Amino acid sequence: MTEVGMSTLPTIGVIGAGAWGTALAQMLASDGRAVLIWAYEPEVVEAINTGHRNPLYLPSAALAPTIRATGNLADLAGLDTMLVVTPAQVLGSVLSGLASPPRDLVLCSKGIEAGTGRMMFDVAAGAAPDSDIAVLSGPTFAHEVAAGLPTAVTLACSGGQAQWERLAPALARPTFRPYYSDDVIGAEIGGAVKNVLAIACGVVDGLALGQNARAALIARGYAEMLRFGEALGARGETLSGLCGLGDLVLTCSSTSSRNFSLGKALGEGTSAAALMADRRTVAEGAFTAPVLAELADTRGIAMPIVTAVNAILGGADARKVVAELLARPLKAELEAPKEWGA
């Protein structure tokens, strides 16, 4: 599918015009390619089409003229490739509105579905069973990608090498470099768990506990990610890469991360209820923490930091929760690989 007077390259669809979806559309359009982006808000559609801006979610970016917005999912019919960048909790309902799912569906949302405990891949497979599904994940701040700053990501393809050979040329740009993986589970778990750990690091910052504490939390949080991921079938080397450790380091270190900012405000004393009610942009970790804590508990996987974040989001005093973490029994740093509950 092409646009008259635009690039002769196939149009790529982007579902979701938040900051990350808009940034991906801008990156994809950087070589003159036509990009069709679906937005939930009519005012966002209007702003992109008339002013080449998204003032609601990514005001810093002047968008390429080859980006066109629509509020009608039916307009995406016939596209071979779509990137899905909706909030994780509505991904299933949005995809169910697609009349003709594409050959390649690239999931860019990070989280676990509340109520079902399903990863985004399983949600998408249920809504679009005939699509080849890939997961794009890694250390990515939207404003940097939109500005054309160098970025590397994991592209995990359930369709294997054949899907990679279709998607890599379509998605790669001089400053946006995907790396191949076939470990979809690992890519998904890294993106979901790091959001919860970023809230924890924000709490540490909000409580002014120092850089030592944050570095220790990142390291121990990574151990929790690894335990959970390997218990669910992810490969350790995947979680040590861009979509795991790389993403974790980025989002645990900057207020540009929505999850880190949420945690920082919690540490400074603002209630979770007030923060969630007042946020237009979504901190996915707040929705992921309860279901992740429940999954870990059910499977006997030790994730004390995730449990602590869930308690703070539920209204527990942040200083008391941190004190309880520090008072846990002394133990060896490294554990036997199979002892998930140690």
Secondary structure as GFF3:
##gff-version 3
##sequence-region A 1 342
A	DSSP	beta_strand	12	15	.	.	.	ID=ss1
A	DSSP	alpha_helix	19	28	.	.	.	ID=ss2
A	DSSP	three_ten_helix	29	31	.	.	.	ID=ss3
A	DSSP	beta_strand	35	38	.	.	.	ID=ss4
A	DSSP	alpha_helix	42	51	.	.	.	ID=ss5
A	DSSP	beta_strand	67	70	.	.	.	ID=ss6
A	DSSP	three_ten_helix	73	76	.	.	.	ID=ss7
A	DSSP	beta_strand	81	84	.	.	.	ID=ss8
A	DSSP	three_ten_helix	88	90	.	.	.	ID=ss9
A	DSSP	alpha_helix	91	95	.	.	.	ID=ss10
A	DSSP	beta_strand	104	107	.	.	.	ID=ss11
A	DSSP	alpha_helix	120	127	.	.	.	ID=ss12
A	DSSP	beta_strand	132	137	.	.	.	ID=ss13
A	DSSP	alpha_helix	142	146	.	.	.	ID=ss14
A	DSSP	beta_strand	151	157	.	.	.	ID=ss15
A	DSSP	alpha_helix	160	171	.	.	.	ID=ss16
A	DSSP	beta_strand	176	181	.	.	.	ID=ss17
A	DSSP	alpha_helix	184	206	.	.	.	ID=ss18
A	DSSP	alpha_helix	211	231	.	.	.	ID=ss19
A	DSSP	alpha_helix	236	239	.	.	.	ID=ss20
A	DSSP	pi_helix	242	246	.	.	.	ID=ss21
A	DSSP	alpha_helix	247	251	.	.	.	ID=ss22
A	DSSP	alpha_helix	258	267	.	.	.	ID=ss23
A	DSSP	alpha_helix	272	277	.	.	.	ID=ss24
A	DSSP	alpha_helix	284	299	.	.	.	ID=ss25
A	DSSP	alpha_helix	304	313	.	.	.	ID=ss26
A	DSSP	alpha_helix	318	326	.	.	.	ID=ss27
###
